[in-house]
Amino acid sequence: MKYYHPLLLTPGPTPVPEQILHATQEPMVGHRSSDFETIAEEAFRALKPIFGAQNDVMILTSSGTSSLEASMLNIANPEDDIVIIVSGAFGNRFKQIAETYYDNVHIFEVEWGEAVNVPDFIDFLKSLNTTVTAVYSQYCETSTAVVHPINELGHALKTYDESIYFVVDGVSCIGAVDVDLQRDQIDVLISGSQKAIMLPPGLAFVAYNDRAKERFSQVTTPRFYLDLNKYLKSLADHSTPFTPNVSLFRGVNAYAKLVEEEGFEQVIARHYAIRDGLREALKALDLDLLVKDEFASPTVTALIPKSKDELNFIKKELKDRFSITIAGGQGHLKGEILRIGHMGQISPFDILQVVSALEILLSEFRNESYIGKAITQYMEVVKAYV
Ligand SMILES: Cc1ncc(COP(=O)(O)O)c(C=O)c1O
């Protein structure tokens, strides 16, 4: 067998840096001890700049979906009207959660692979002719690799009706984008540990402004584990309401140190440089891209192979021969697209591995030489960053 260094390029989980792994393996401490309070206080605070939040960020010991659910149960009362932008599998996740608890759920469908058109969305809100309590959107819709125009959406929403709560699922991009709750008019911004924050799976994060915090305390929808008031009360004491994943909290602090060393602006710039380089490389391989440049995610890229056979060949051979794991499509895009994740601890040169492997595989599959073609395009873009 020929050896290739394994490379995990799925849009989560992502490779976990050694420094984080080490931190997560330190000896256990009691979660009701001052040892943990020190860890927790640091972790709640360390996430603030990553989320562009003024308040300490809540940390739940559960996967990202729990923060989606918490963002509904703590913002919307049972009789409220809520609106969900569905542009892919994770918009559908919001929809499924909403339909589990609420009767007045309005769905704004966006074609998969497209970003929300803000004026059309505001027209949709107007057409509902009802008072809407909250609007839910993905920031990056991971299943299509689209980034929605969140700042434009936030401002348009608040201009339309400033009482609407704007809730954003940033599970697959927080840690790789420039976001600011105040500037972008977001009330609640949620995320998970296993994507650009490059931790193992198992934590969910909730950032919120003061207005949302107030709302959490007024909402009457039944909830227990996901009652954010419990987390807020504990957070003030540098603690958590239930047994936390102590190891991953340590991981959060190790993550924050890595970001500090690199500089958050550099972290973001690296993600965009990789995105831009990879898109040019894929074009040089005569592969179509699902998403227009304007709305392309800095954390995941969706490509369309020329046929199902080509798609299966690429995915299987990358894994079997080159130890590179990428993702397929979800929902009706399953079997239609492939997704390359490039977030967290991914260097521009890591992506050269997948680009060069694709050159070899497509040269074989199409019986046409691509050797050197995609790498050249990739480096032409990435050299400005390097
Ligand atoms: C945008 C988005 N939202 C929510 C989730 C769900 O997170 P989890 O699988 O951690 O529950 C994911 C996971 O891929 C995601 O990408």
The ligand as a Gaussian input file, in Angstrom:
#p B3LYP/6-31G(d) Opt

LIG

0 1
 C      -25.205000      24.887000       9.154000
 C      -25.365000      23.739000      10.095000
 N      -26.319000      23.799000      11.036000
 C      -26.504000      22.807000      11.903000
 C      -25.736000      21.670000      11.874000
 C      -25.990000      20.570000      12.850000
 O      -24.956000      20.430000      13.731000
 P      -24.747000      19.043000      14.528000
 O      -24.610000      17.978000      13.498000
 O      -23.495000      19.322000      15.304000
 O      -25.937000      18.846000      15.402000
 C      -24.732000      21.550000      10.911000
 C      -23.901000      20.328000      10.825000
 O      -23.303000      20.023000       9.840000
 C      -24.540000      22.621000      10.006000
 O      -23.590000      22.549000       9.067000

